[in-house]
């Protein structure tokens, strides 16, 4: 497996990552003839294990594979823990590395540290998170691909950082140092309700074959022809309720959740443990 992963990374070093991902996005966005939609999406979903019983709309209503990929779920499919002190999972997926941020360092994998300052692309904000907590949450192609708000609060700012599109599976995590600091990403800062001195960061990380990352409360989209670092401040802030949609991935990727010291206590689980949107993963 290690040799296979090395070969994948070696290949991606010479291949045009953005062109490949953009091309995949174009293909996935091509209209699917209505008579073929049900069979096409069931074939795709069958390969990855999609639960079709949860899909809200009829399969023939999705105009393209991309539209199916960011499908809505039936009402009640993902109940959000309503306890006032509950931090909920912002997505379907699986647990990755989780722990305490120490000396500007978090882990993408055991023995693979990365700089939080480089992840956030902001020295001042990064200093605020030292001593805080972080968690990495992975989405696979079978998962629901919208991500939501883990705690109620106000989004006060956003930063888009262009970058590479390394895979965020075992190959990338094992062989690309500082993977999350190199891939393109959107970082948004949320101030939890009634806690003006605390901050939560949601980092949506792009990956190979991720067509785009889209934000629900802004028109910003990643993987564009001429990307530039973009910084936005929201005044007034954008208020989001717990469980409200934050954004969506066109194909699978990763969420890195960070919180300033004392803001959240996360109930970390072993890497690979499944996650469901809305379930309690910690306490605020």
Secondary structure as GFF3:
##gff-version 3
##sequence-region A 1 284
A	DSSP	alpha_helix	2	14	.	.	.	ID=ss1
A	DSSP	alpha_helix	17	29	.	.	.	ID=ss2
A	DSSP	alpha_helix	34	48	.	.	.	ID=ss3
A	DSSP	three_ten_helix	52	54	.	.	.	ID=ss4
A	DSSP	three_ten_helix	59	61	.	.	.	ID=ss5
A	DSSP	alpha_helix	65	69	.	.	.	ID=ss6
A	DSSP	beta_strand	86	88	.	.	.	ID=ss7
A	DSSP	beta_strand	93	100	.	.	.	ID=ss8
A	DSSP	beta_strand	105	109	.	.	.	ID=ss9
A	DSSP	beta_strand	112	115	.	.	.	ID=ss10
A	DSSP	alpha_helix	116	120	.	.	.	ID=ss11
A	DSSP	alpha_helix	123	129	.	.	.	ID=ss12
A	DSSP	beta_strand	133	138	.	.	.	ID=ss13
A	DSSP	beta_strand	146	148	.	.	.	ID=ss14
A	DSSP	beta_strand	153	161	.	.	.	ID=ss15
A	DSSP	alpha_helix	170	175	.	.	.	ID=ss16
A	DSSP	alpha_helix	179	182	.	.	.	ID=ss17
A	DSSP	beta_strand	185	192	.	.	.	ID=ss18
A	DSSP	beta_strand	200	205	.	.	.	ID=ss19
A	DSSP	beta_strand	212	215	.	.	.	ID=ss20
A	DSSP	beta_strand	230	240	.	.	.	ID=ss21
A	DSSP	beta_strand	245	250	.	.	.	ID=ss22
A	DSSP	beta_strand	254	259	.	.	.	ID=ss23
A	DSSP	beta_strand	265	266	.	.	.	ID=ss24
A	DSSP	beta_strand	274	275	.	.	.	ID=ss25
A	DSSP	beta_strand	280	283	.	.	.	ID=ss26
###
